[in-house]
Amino acid sequence: MAVVKDQVCGRELNTEDVDRPVRNVPGGAPEVDPAKGTRSFHDGKWYFFCSLACRTKFSSNPAQYLK
Ligand SMILES: [Zn+2]
């Protein structure tokens, strides 16, 4: 279990919650619950966010949130 910080809003997230599949689709990738958070790969590292809104903000201007 790892606790990480949402770089946009500062909320703490549990990476296990973000990655936990809510349902298994036959023949498909496990689905995760977007309400639990999401993540984005940037500059060689995974960043976790509480919501798609935070991820979108980060993706549009990562440098602003990485200082
Ligand atoms: Zn957030």
N, CA, C, O and the ligand as a Tripos MOL2 file, in Angstrom:
@<TRIPOS>MOLECULE
protein
  269   267    68     0     0
PROTEIN
NO_CHARGES

@<TRIPOS>ATOM
      1 N           0.8480   -1.1940    0.0000 N.3       1 MET1
      2 CA          0.0000    0.0000    0.0000 C.3       1 MET1
      3 C           0.8820    1.2430    0.0000 C.2       1 MET1
      4 O           1.8490    1.3430    0.7550 O.2       1 MET1
      5 N           0.5290    2.1620   -0.8470 N.am      2 ALA2
      6 CA          1.3130    3.3890   -0.9360 C.3       2 ALA2
      7 C           0.3770    4.5870   -0.9900 C.2       2 ALA2
      8 O          -0.6300    4.5980   -1.6980 O.2       2 ALA2
      9 N           0.7490    5.5780   -0.2210 N.am      3 VAL3
     10 CA         -0.0250    6.8130   -0.2480 C.3       3 VAL3
     11 C           0.7450    7.8480   -1.0590 C.2       3 VAL3
     12 O           1.9190    8.1200   -0.8040 O.2       3 VAL3
     13 N           0.0640    8.4060   -2.0230 N.am      4 VAL4
     14 CA          0.6970    9.4090   -2.8790 C.3       4 VAL4
     15 C          -0.1610   10.6670   -2.8630 C.2       4 VAL4
     16 O          -1.3250   10.6480   -2.4630 O.2       4 VAL4
     17 N           0.4460   11.7530   -3.3080 N.am      5 LYS5
     18 CA         -0.2800   13.0130   -3.3140 C.3       5 LYS5
     19 C          -0.7210   13.3920   -4.7170 C.2       5 LYS5
     20 O           0.0380   13.2920   -5.6810 O.2       5 LYS5
     21 N          -1.9470   13.8210   -4.7990 N.am      6 ASP6
     22 CA         -2.4510   14.4250   -6.0350 C.3       6 ASP6
     23 C          -1.7080   15.7490   -6.2130 C.2       6 ASP6
     24 O          -1.8390   16.6550   -5.3900 O.2       6 ASP6
     25 N          -0.9280   15.8560   -7.2890 N.am      7 GLN7
     26 CA         -0.0890   17.0390   -7.4810 C.3       7 GLN7
     27 C          -0.9130   18.2920   -7.7550 C.2       7 GLN7
     28 O          -0.4150   19.4090   -7.6130 O.2       7 GLN7
     29 N          -2.1590   18.1110   -8.1440 N.am      8 VAL8
     30 CA         -2.9810   19.2640   -8.5070 C.3       8 VAL8
     31 C          -3.6980   19.8360   -7.2870 C.2       8 VAL8
     32 O          -3.5920   21.0310   -7.0120 O.2       8 VAL8
     33 N          -4.4210   19.0010   -6.5610 N.am      9 CYS9
     34 CA         -5.2310   19.5130   -5.4510 C.3       9 CYS9
     35 C          -4.6330   19.1890   -4.0850 C.2       9 CYS9
     36 O          -5.1050   19.6910   -3.0650 O.2       9 CYS9
     37 N          -3.5930   18.3490   -4.0610 N.am     10 GLY10
     38 CA         -2.9270   18.0650   -2.7980 C.3      10 GLY10
     39 C          -3.5520   16.9480   -1.9790 C.2      10 GLY10
     40 O          -3.0570   16.6110   -0.9030 O.2      10 GLY10
     41 N          -4.6360   16.3740   -2.4820 N.am     11 ARG11
     42 CA         -5.2990   15.2930   -1.7650 C.3      11 ARG11
     43 C          -4.4270   14.0410   -1.7430 C.2      11 ARG11
     44 O          -3.7320   13.7400   -2.7140 O.2      11 ARG11
     45 N          -4.4700   13.3190   -0.6300 N.am     12 GLU12
     46 CA         -3.7080   12.0800   -0.5350 C.3      12 GLU12
     47 C          -4.5390   10.9200   -1.0580 C.2      12 GLU12
     48 O          -5.7270   10.7920   -0.7630 O.2      12 GLU12
     49 N          -3.8780   10.0790   -1.8440 N.am     13 LEU13
     50 CA         -4.5640    8.9550   -2.4660 C.3      13 LEU13
     51 C          -3.8290    7.6740   -2.1410 C.2      13 LEU13
     52 O          -2.6080    7.6500   -1.9890 O.2      13 LEU13
     53 N          -4.6030    6.6130   -2.0400 N.am     14 ASN14
     54 CA         -4.0380    5.2960   -1.8550 C.3      14 ASN14
     55 C          -3.9440    4.6300   -3.2300 C.2      14 ASN14
     56 O          -4.9570    4.4320   -3.9010 O.2      14 ASN14
     57 N          -2.7400    4.2920   -3.6360 N.am     15 THR15
     58 CA         -2.5660    3.7430   -4.9810 C.3      15 THR15
     59 C          -3.3430    2.4420   -5.1720 C.2      15 THR15
     60 O          -3.7490    2.1140   -6.2860 O.2      15 THR15
     61 N          -3.5460    1.7100   -4.0860 N.am     16 GLU16
     62 CA         -4.3210    0.4600   -4.2060 C.3      16 GLU16
     63 C          -5.7720    0.7320   -4.5660 C.2      16 GLU16
     64 O          -6.3770   -0.0180   -5.3320 O.2      16 GLU16
     65 N          -6.3360    1.8070   -4.0140 N.am     17 ASP17
     66 CA         -7.7090    2.1590   -4.3460 C.3      17 ASP17
     67 C          -7.8240    2.5440   -5.8080 C.2      17 ASP17
     68 O          -8.7810    2.1750   -6.4880 O.2      17 ASP17
     69 N          -6.8320    3.2930   -6.2830 N.am     18 VAL18
     70 CA         -6.8780    3.7560   -7.6670 C.3      18 VAL18
     71 C          -6.8070    2.5820   -8.6400 C.2      18 VAL18
     72 O          -7.4750    2.5720   -9.6750 O.2      18 VAL18
     73 N          -5.9870    1.5980   -8.2890 N.am     19 ASP19
     74 CA         -5.7530    0.4850   -9.2170 C.3      19 ASP19
     75 C          -6.7040   -0.6930   -9.0430 C.2      19 ASP19
     76 O          -6.7100   -1.6100   -9.8650 O.2      19 ASP19
     77 N          -7.4930   -0.6770   -8.0020 N.am     20 ARG20
     78 CA         -8.3520   -1.8350   -7.7360 C.3      20 ARG20
     79 C          -9.4470   -1.9740   -8.8030 C.2      20 ARG20
     80 O         -10.2260   -1.0450   -9.0180 O.2      20 ARG20
     81 N          -9.5030   -3.1130   -9.4570 N.am     21 PRO21
     82 CA        -10.5440   -3.3010  -10.4770 C.3      21 PRO21
     83 C         -11.9060   -3.4140   -9.8210 C.2      21 PRO21
     84 O         -12.0520   -4.0760   -8.7930 O.2      21 PRO21
     85 N         -12.8930   -2.7790  -10.4010 N.am     22 VAL22
     86 CA        -14.2490   -2.8890   -9.8680 C.3      22 VAL22
     87 C         -15.0010   -4.0210  -10.5380 C.2      22 VAL22
     88 O         -15.9910   -4.5240  -10.0050 O.2      22 VAL22
     89 N         -14.5310   -4.4140  -11.6980 N.am     23 ARG23
     90 CA        -15.2130   -5.5120  -12.3810 C.3      23 ARG23
     91 C         -14.2820   -6.0640  -13.4450 C.2      23 ARG23
     92 O         -13.4760   -5.3330  -14.0220 O.2      23 ARG23
     93 N         -14.3970   -7.3250  -13.6940 N.am     24 ASN24
     94 CA        -13.5890   -7.9340  -14.7350 C.3      24 ASN24
     95 C         -14.4260   -8.1490  -15.9890 C.2      24 ASN24
     96 O         -15.4650   -8.8070  -15.9540 O.2      24 ASN24
     97 N         -13.9700   -7.6000  -17.0610 N.am     25 VAL25
     98 CA        -14.6730   -7.7410  -18.3230 C.3      25 VAL25
     99 C         -14.1430   -8.9820  -19.0230 C.2      25 VAL25
    100 O         -12.9350   -9.1120  -19.2180 O.2      25 VAL25
    101 N         -15.0230   -9.8900  -19.4020 N.am     26 PRO26
    102 CA        -14.5520  -11.1000  -20.0860 C.3      26 PRO26
    103 C         -13.7620  -10.7380  -21.3490 C.2      26 PRO26
    104 O         -14.2570  -10.0410  -22.2340 O.2      26 PRO26
    105 N         -12.5430  -11.2220  -21.4040 N.am     27 GLY27
    106 CA        -11.7230  -10.9700  -22.5840 C.3      27 GLY27
    107 C         -11.1900   -9.5560  -22.6820 C.2      27 GLY27
    108 O         -10.5770   -9.1880  -23.6840 O.2      27 GLY27
    109 N         -11.4200   -8.7600  -21.6500 N.am     28 GLY28
    110 CA        -10.9430   -7.3820  -21.6960 C.3      28 GLY28
    111 C         -10.1010   -7.0340  -20.4910 C.2      28 GLY28
    112 O          -9.9000   -7.8570  -19.5990 O.2      28 GLY28
    113 N          -9.6180   -5.8270  -20.4710 N.am     29 ALA29
    114 CA         -8.8200   -5.3800  -19.3410 C.3      29 ALA29
    115 C          -9.7410   -5.1150  -18.1490 C.2      29 ALA29
    116 O         -10.8980   -4.7350  -18.3330 O.2      29 ALA29
    117 N          -9.2380   -5.3140  -16.9380 N.am     30 PRO30
    118 CA        -10.0520   -5.0190  -15.7620 C.3      30 PRO30
    119 C         -10.4250   -3.5290  -15.7530 C.2      30 PRO30
    120 O          -9.6200   -2.6640  -16.0950 O.2      30 PRO30
    121 N         -11.6460   -3.2680  -15.3580 N.am     31 GLU31
    122 CA        -12.0820   -1.8760  -15.2890 C.3      31 GLU31
    123 C         -11.8280   -1.3370  -13.8960 C.2      31 GLU31
    124 O         -12.0870   -2.0130  -12.9000 O.2      31 GLU31
    125 N         -11.3290   -0.1400  -13.8310 N.am     32 VAL32
    126 CA        -11.1590    0.4980  -12.5300 C.3      32 VAL32
    127 C         -12.2100    1.5930  -12.3830 C.2      32 VAL32
    128 O         -12.7770    2.0790  -13.3620 O.2      32 VAL32
    129 N         -12.4480    1.9590  -11.1400 N.am     33 ASP33
    130 CA        -13.4750    2.9640  -10.8630 C.3      33 ASP33
    131 C         -12.8660    4.3640  -10.9350 C.2      33 ASP33
    132 O         -12.0300    4.7060  -10.0990 O.2      33 ASP33
    133 N         -13.2620    5.1750  -11.9060 N.am     34 PRO34
    134 CA        -12.6590    6.5040  -12.0430 C.3      34 PRO34
    135 C         -12.9550    7.3900  -10.8390 C.2      34 PRO34
    136 O         -12.2420    8.3640  -10.5940 O.2      34 PRO34
    137 N         -14.0030    7.0590  -10.0850 N.am     35 ALA35
    138 CA        -14.3190    7.8610   -8.9070 C.3      35 ALA35
    139 C         -13.2730    7.6830   -7.8120 C.2      35 ALA35
    140 O         -13.1690    8.5090   -6.9060 O.2      35 ALA35
    141 N         -12.4990    6.6010   -7.8970 N.am     36 LYS36
    142 CA        -11.4570    6.3490   -6.9010 C.3      36 LYS36
    143 C         -10.1610    7.0410   -7.2760 C.2      36 LYS36
    144 O          -9.2090    7.0650   -6.4950 O.2      36 LYS36
    145 N         -10.1300    7.5970   -8.4610 N.am     37 GLY37
    146 CA         -8.9200    8.2750   -8.8830 C.3      37 GLY37
    147 C          -8.4050    7.7180  -10.1830 C.2      37 GLY37
    148 O          -8.9270    6.7390  -10.7150 O.2      37 GLY37
    149 N          -7.3840    8.3490  -10.6770 N.am     38 THR38
    150 CA         -6.8260    7.9300  -11.9440 C.3      38 THR38
    151 C          -5.3450    8.2770  -11.9340 C.2      38 THR38
    152 O          -4.8440    8.8870  -10.9890 O.2      38 THR38
    153 N          -4.6550    7.8870  -12.9880 N.am     39 ARG39
    154 CA         -3.2290    8.2090  -13.0120 C.3      39 ARG39
    155 C          -2.7650    8.5380  -14.4040 C.2      39 ARG39
    156 O          -3.4680    8.3160  -15.3900 O.2      39 ARG39
    157 N          -1.5680    9.0710  -14.4610 N.am     40 SER40
    158 CA         -1.0180    9.5090  -15.7350 C.3      40 SER40
    159 C           0.4840    9.2940  -15.7070 C.2      40 SER40
    160 O           1.1400    9.5410  -14.6960 O.2      40 SER40
    161 N           1.0160    8.8340  -16.8170 N.am     41 PHE41
    162 CA          2.4580    8.6110  -16.9110 C.3      41 PHE41
    163 C           3.1100    9.8490  -17.4870 C.2      41 PHE41
    164 O           2.7750   10.2820  -18.5890 O.2      41 PHE41
    165 N           4.0460   10.4190  -16.7380 N.am     42 HIS42
    166 CA          4.6920   11.6500  -17.1940 C.3      42 HIS42
    167 C           6.1610   11.6140  -16.8450 C.2      42 HIS42
    168 O           6.5240   11.3780  -15.6930 O.2      42 HIS42
    169 N           7.0160   11.8490  -17.8380 N.am     43 ASP43
    170 CA          8.4490   11.9950  -17.5970 C.3      43 ASP43
    171 C           9.0250   10.8150  -16.8150 C.2      43 ASP43
    172 O           9.8160   10.9960  -15.8890 O.2      43 ASP43
    173 N           8.6140    9.6010  -17.2020 N.am     44 GLY44
    174 CA          9.1850    8.4110  -16.5990 C.3      44 GLY44
    175 C           8.5860    8.0030  -15.2620 C.2      44 GLY44
    176 O           9.1330    7.1370  -14.5800 O.2      44 GLY44
    177 N           7.4920    8.6020  -14.8860 N.am     45 LYS45
    178 CA          6.9320    8.3490  -13.5630 C.3      45 LYS45
    179 C           5.4170    8.3910  -13.6080 C.2      45 LYS45
    180 O           4.8350    9.1530  -14.3800 O.2      45 LYS45
    181 N           4.7700    7.5620  -12.7710 N.am     46 TRP46
    182 CA          3.3100    7.6080  -12.6520 C.3      46 TRP46
    183 C           2.9020    8.6650  -11.6500 C.2      46 TRP46
    184 O           3.4580    8.7440  -10.5540 O.2      46 TRP46
    185 N           1.9310    9.4760  -12.0280 N.am     47 TYR47
    186 CA          1.3450   10.4420  -11.1090 C.3      47 TYR47
    187 C          -0.1200   10.0860  -10.9030 C.2      47 TYR47
    188 O          -0.8240    9.7110  -11.8410 O.2      47 TYR47
    189 N          -0.5580   10.2090   -9.6730 N.am     48 PHE48
    190 CA         -1.9310    9.8250   -9.3310 C.3      48 PHE48
    191 C          -2.7890   11.0580   -9.0610 C.2      48 PHE48
    192 O          -2.3210   12.0580   -8.5170 O.2      48 PHE48
    193 N          -4.0480   10.9570   -9.4540 N.am     49 PHE49
    194 CA         -4.9690   12.0810   -9.2940 C.3      49 PHE49
    195 C          -6.2970   11.5850   -8.7460 C.2      49 PHE49
    196 O          -6.6920   10.4400   -8.9690 O.2      49 PHE49
    197 N          -6.9830   12.4730   -8.0200 N.am     50 CYS50
    198 CA         -8.2480   12.0760   -7.4000 C.3      50 CYS50
    199 C          -9.3590   11.9990   -8.4360 C.2      50 CYS50
    200 O         -10.3640   11.3230   -8.2180 O.2      50 CYS50
    201 N          -9.1880   12.6780   -9.5510 N.am     51 SER51
    202 CA        -10.2700   12.7260  -10.5360 C.3      51 SER51
    203 C          -9.7100   12.9800  -11.9280 C.2      51 SER51
    204 O          -8.5500   13.3560  -12.0970 O.2      51 SER51
    205 N         -10.5610   12.7660  -12.9110 N.am     52 LEU52
    206 CA        -10.1580   13.0540  -14.2840 C.3      52 LEU52
    207 C          -9.9110   14.5540  -14.4640 C.2      52 LEU52
    208 O          -9.0640   14.9650  -15.2570 O.2      52 LEU52
    209 N         -10.6700   15.3660  -13.7130 N.am     53 ALA53
    210 CA        -10.4900   16.8150  -13.8180 C.3      53 ALA53
    211 C          -9.0720   17.2110  -13.4180 C.2      53 ALA53
    212 O          -8.4320   18.0190  -14.0910 O.2      53 ALA53
    213 N          -8.5860   16.6340  -12.3120 N.am     54 CYS54
    214 CA         -7.2220   16.9490  -11.8640 C.3      54 CYS54
    215 C          -6.2010   16.4260  -12.8710 C.2      54 CYS54
    216 O          -5.2030   17.0900  -13.1500 O.2      54 CYS54
    217 N          -6.4490   15.2550  -13.4080 N.am     55 ARG55
    218 CA         -5.5030   14.7030  -14.3740 C.3      55 ARG55
    219 C          -5.4320   15.5730  -15.6220 C.2      55 ARG55
    220 O          -4.3550   15.8010  -16.1720 O.2      55 ARG55
    221 N          -6.5800   16.0500  -16.0600 N.am     56 THR56
    222 CA         -6.6120   16.8990  -17.2450 C.3      56 THR56
    223 C          -5.8400   18.1980  -17.0120 C.2      56 THR56
    224 O          -5.0970   18.6570  -17.8790 O.2      56 THR56
    225 N          -6.0280   18.7760  -15.8350 N.am     57 LYS57
    226 CA         -5.2870   20.0020  -15.5030 C.3      57 LYS57
    227 C          -3.7910   19.7470  -15.5330 C.2      57 LYS57
    228 O          -3.0210   20.5370  -16.0790 O.2      57 LYS57
    229 N          -3.3920   18.6280  -14.9350 N.am     58 PHE58
    230 CA         -1.9780   18.2910  -14.8860 C.3      58 PHE58
    231 C          -1.4240   18.0780  -16.2970 C.2      58 PHE58
    232 O          -0.3600   18.5950  -16.6390 O.2      58 PHE58
    233 N          -2.1500   17.3190  -17.1030 N.am     59 SER59
    234 CA         -1.6660   16.9860  -18.4440 C.3      59 SER59
    235 C          -1.5040   18.2290  -19.3180 C.2      59 SER59
    236 O          -0.6290   18.2770  -20.1830 O.2      59 SER59
    237 N          -2.3450   19.2240  -19.0900 N.am     60 SER60
    238 CA         -2.2810   20.4100  -19.9330 C.3      60 SER60
    239 C          -1.0850   21.2870  -19.5690 C.2      60 SER60
    240 O          -0.6100   22.0730  -20.3890 O.2      60 SER60
    241 N          -0.6060   21.1470  -18.3350 N.am     61 ASN61
    242 CA          0.5420   21.9630  -17.9300 C.3      61 ASN61
    243 C           1.2850   21.3370  -16.7520 C.2      61 ASN61
    244 O           1.2290   21.8420  -15.6310 O.2      61 ASN61
    245 N           1.9900   20.2200  -17.0230 N.am     62 PRO62
    246 CA          2.6470   19.4950  -15.9180 C.3      62 PRO62
    247 C           3.6400   20.3500  -15.1310 C.2      62 PRO62
    248 O           3.7380   20.2260  -13.9100 O.2      62 PRO62
    249 N           4.3670   21.2080  -15.8220 N.am     63 ALA63
    250 CA          5.4160   21.9850  -15.1600 C.3      63 ALA63
    251 C           4.8540   22.8540  -14.0290 C.2      63 ALA63
    252 O           5.5160   23.1060  -13.0230 O.2      63 ALA63
    253 N           3.6230   23.2980  -14.2290 N.am     64 GLN64
    254 CA          3.0030   24.1650  -13.2180 C.3      64 GLN64
    255 C           2.8130   23.4270  -11.8910 C.2      64 GLN64
    256 O           2.8550   24.0300  -10.8190 O.2      64 GLN64
    257 N           2.6010   22.1020  -11.9860 N.am     65 TYR65
    258 CA          2.2850   21.3400  -10.7810 C.3      65 TYR65
    259 C           3.4950   20.5790  -10.2200 C.2      65 TYR65
    260 O           3.4020   19.9490   -9.1660 O.2      65 TYR65
    261 N           4.6070   20.6400  -10.9150 N.am     66 LEU66
    262 CA          5.7880   19.9070  -10.4790 C.3      66 LEU66
    263 C           6.8750   20.8540  -10.0140 C.2      66 LEU66
    264 O           7.9270   20.9600  -10.6450 O.2      66 LEU66
    265 N           6.6280   21.5290   -8.9330 N.am     67 LYS67
    266 CA          7.6990   22.3550   -8.3960 C.3      67 LYS67
    267 C           7.8220   22.1960   -6.9050 C.2      67 LYS67
    268 O           8.6810   22.8240   -6.2860 O.2      67 LYS67
    269 ZN         -7.3210   16.1900   -7.1710 Zn       68 ZN68
@<TRIPOS>BOND
     1     1     2 1
     2     2     3 1
     3     3     4 2
     4     3     5 am
     5     5     6 1
     6     6     7 1
     7     7     8 2
     8     7     9 am
     9     9    10 1
    10    10    11 1
    11    11    12 2
    12    11    13 am
    13    13    14 1
    14    14    15 1
    15    15    16 2
    16    15    17 am
    17    17    18 1
    18    18    19 1
    19    19    20 2
    20    19    21 am
    21    21    22 1
    22    22    23 1
    23    23    24 2
    24    23    25 am
    25    25    26 1
    26    26    27 1
    27    27    28 2
    28    27    29 am
    29    29    30 1
    30    30    31 1
    31    31    32 2
    32    31    33 am
    33    33    34 1
    34    34    35 1
    35    35    36 2
    36    35    37 am
    37    37    38 1
    38    38    39 1
    39    39    40 2
    40    39    41 am
    41    41    42 1
    42    42    43 1
    43    43    44 2
    44    43    45 am
    45    45    46 1
    46    46    47 1
    47    47    48 2
    48    47    49 am
    49    49    50 1
    50    50    51 1
    51    51    52 2
    52    51    53 am
    53    53    54 1
    54    54    55 1
    55    55    56 2
    56    55    57 am
    57    57    58 1
    58    58    59 1
    59    59    60 2
    60    59    61 am
    61    61    62 1
    62    62    63 1
    63    63    64 2
    64    63    65 am
    65    65    66 1
    66    66    67 1
    67    67    68 2
    68    67    69 am
    69    69    70 1
    70    70    71 1
    71    71    72 2
    72    71    73 am
    73    73    74 1
    74    74    75 1
    75    75    76 2
    76    75    77 am
    77    77    78 1
    78    78    79 1
    79    79    80 2
    80    79    81 am
    81    81    82 1
    82    82    83 1
    83    83    84 2
    84    83    85 am
    85    85    86 1
    86    86    87 1
    87    87    88 2
    88    87    89 am
    89    89    90 1
    90    90    91 1
    91    91    92 2
    92    91    93 am
    93    93    94 1
    94    94    95 1
    95    95    96 2
    96    95    97 am
    97    97    98 1
    98    98    99 1
    99    99   100 2
   100    99   101 am
   101   101   102 1
   102   102   103 1
   103   103   104 2
   104   103   105 am
   105   105   106 1
   106   106   107 1
   107   107   108 2
   108   107   109 am
   109   109   110 1
   110   110   111 1
   111   111   112 2
   112   111   113 am
   113   113   114 1
   114   114   115 1
   115   115   116 2
   116   115   117 am
   117   117   118 1
   118   118   119 1
   119   119   120 2
   120   119   121 am
   121   121   122 1
   122   122   123 1
   123   123   124 2
   124   123   125 am
   125   125   126 1
   126   126   127 1
   127   127   128 2
   128   127   129 am
   129   129   130 1
   130   130   131 1
   131   131   132 2
   132   131   133 am
   133   133   134 1
   134   134   135 1
   135   135   136 2
   136   135   137 am
   137   137   138 1
   138   138   139 1
   139   139   140 2
   140   139   141 am
   141   141   142 1
   142   142   143 1
   143   143   144 2
   144   143   145 am
   145   145   146 1
   146   146   147 1
   147   147   148 2
   148   147   149 am
   149   149   150 1
   150   150   151 1
   151   151   152 2
   152   151   153 am
   153   153   154 1
   154   154   155 1
   155   155   156 2
   156   155   157 am
   157   157   158 1
   158   158   159 1
   159   159   160 2
   160   159   161 am
   161   161   162 1
   162   162   163 1
   163   163   164 2
   164   163   165 am
   165   165   166 1
   166   166   167 1
   167   167   168 2
   168   167   169 am
   169   169   170 1
   170   170   171 1
   171   171   172 2
   172   171   173 am
   173   173   174 1
   174   174   175 1
   175   175   176 2
   176   175   177 am
   177   177   178 1
   178   178   179 1
   179   179   180 2
   180   179   181 am
   181   181   182 1
   182   182   183 1
   183   183   184 2
   184   183   185 am
   185   185   186 1
   186   186   187 1
   187   187   188 2
   188   187   189 am
   189   189   190 1
   190   190   191 1
   191   191   192 2
   192   191   193 am
   193   193   194 1
   194   194   195 1
   195   195   196 2
   196   195   197 am
   197   197   198 1
   198   198   199 1
   199   199   200 2
   200   199   201 am
   201   201   202 1
   202   202   203 1
   203   203   204 2
   204   203   205 am
   205   205   206 1
   206   206   207 1
   207   207   208 2
   208   207   209 am
   209   209   210 1
   210   210   211 1
   211   211   212 2
   212   211   213 am
   213   213   214 1
   214   214   215 1
   215   215   216 2
   216   215   217 am
   217   217   218 1
   218   218   219 1
   219   219   220 2
   220   219   221 am
   221   221   222 1
   222   222   223 1
   223   223   224 2
   224   223   225 am
   225   225   226 1
   226   226   227 1
   227   227   228 2
   228   227   229 am
   229   229   230 1
   230   230   231 1
   231   231   232 2
   232   231   233 am
   233   233   234 1
   234   234   235 1
   235   235   236 2
   236   235   237 am
   237   237   238 1
   238   238   239 1
   239   239   240 2
   240   239   241 am
   241   241   242 1
   242   242   243 1
   243   243   244 2
   244   243   245 am
   245   245   246 1
   246   246   247 1
   247   247   248 2
   248   247   249 am
   249   249   250 1
   250   250   251 1
   251   251   252 2
   252   251   253 am
   253   253   254 1
   254   254   255 1
   255   255   256 2
   256   255   257 am
   257   257   258 1
   258   258   259 1
   259   259   260 2
   260   259   261 am
   261   261   262 1
   262   262   263 1
   263   263   264 2
   264   263   265 am
   265   265   266 1
   266   266   267 1
   267   267   268 2
@<TRIPOS>SUBSTRUCTURE
     1 MET1         2 RESIDUE 1 A MET
     2 ALA2         6 RESIDUE 1 A ALA
     3 VAL3        10 RESIDUE 1 A VAL
     4 VAL4        14 RESIDUE 1 A VAL
     5 LYS5        18 RESIDUE 1 A LYS
     6 ASP6        22 RESIDUE 1 A ASP
     7 GLN7        26 RESIDUE 1 A GLN
     8 VAL8        30 RESIDUE 1 A VAL
     9 CYS9        34 RESIDUE 1 A CYS
    10 GLY10       38 RESIDUE 1 A GLY
    11 ARG11       42 RESIDUE 1 A ARG
    12 GLU12       46 RESIDUE 1 A GLU
    13 LEU13       50 RESIDUE 1 A LEU
    14 ASN14       54 RESIDUE 1 A ASN
    15 THR15       58 RESIDUE 1 A THR
    16 GLU16       62 RESIDUE 1 A GLU
    17 ASP17       66 RESIDUE 1 A ASP
    18 VAL18       70 RESIDUE 1 A VAL
    19 ASP19       74 RESIDUE 1 A ASP
    20 ARG20       78 RESIDUE 1 A ARG
    21 PRO21       82 RESIDUE 1 A PRO
    22 VAL22       86 RESIDUE 1 A VAL
    23 ARG23       90 RESIDUE 1 A ARG
    24 ASN24       94 RESIDUE 1 A ASN
    25 VAL25       98 RESIDUE 1 A VAL
    26 PRO26      102 RESIDUE 1 A PRO
    27 GLY27      106 RESIDUE 1 A GLY
    28 GLY28      110 RESIDUE 1 A GLY
    29 ALA29      114 RESIDUE 1 A ALA
    30 PRO30      118 RESIDUE 1 A PRO
    31 GLU31      122 RESIDUE 1 A GLU
    32 VAL32      126 RESIDUE 1 A VAL
    33 ASP33      130 RESIDUE 1 A ASP
    34 PRO34      134 RESIDUE 1 A PRO
    35 ALA35      138 RESIDUE 1 A ALA
    36 LYS36      142 RESIDUE 1 A LYS
    37 GLY37      146 RESIDUE 1 A GLY
    38 THR38      150 RESIDUE 1 A THR
    39 ARG39      154 RESIDUE 1 A ARG
    40 SER40      158 RESIDUE 1 A SER
    41 PHE41      162 RESIDUE 1 A PHE
    42 HIS42      166 RESIDUE 1 A HIS
    43 ASP43      170 RESIDUE 1 A ASP
    44 GLY44      174 RESIDUE 1 A GLY
    45 LYS45      178 RESIDUE 1 A LYS
    46 TRP46      182 RESIDUE 1 A TRP
    47 TYR47      186 RESIDUE 1 A TYR
    48 PHE48      190 RESIDUE 1 A PHE
    49 PHE49      194 RESIDUE 1 A PHE
    50 CYS50      198 RESIDUE 1 A CYS
    51 SER51      202 RESIDUE 1 A SER
    52 LEU52      206 RESIDUE 1 A LEU
    53 ALA53      210 RESIDUE 1 A ALA
    54 CYS54      214 RESIDUE 1 A CYS
    55 ARG55      218 RESIDUE 1 A ARG
    56 THR56      222 RESIDUE 1 A THR
    57 LYS57      226 RESIDUE 1 A LYS
    58 PHE58      230 RESIDUE 1 A PHE
    59 SER59      234 RESIDUE 1 A SER
    60 SER60      238 RESIDUE 1 A SER
    61 ASN61      242 RESIDUE 1 A ASN
    62 PRO62      246 RESIDUE 1 A PRO
    63 ALA63      250 RESIDUE 1 A ALA
    64 GLN64      254 RESIDUE 1 A GLN
    65 TYR65      258 RESIDUE 1 A TYR
    66 LEU66      262 RESIDUE 1 A LEU
    67 LYS67      266 RESIDUE 1 A LYS
    68 ZN68       269 GROUP 0 **** ****
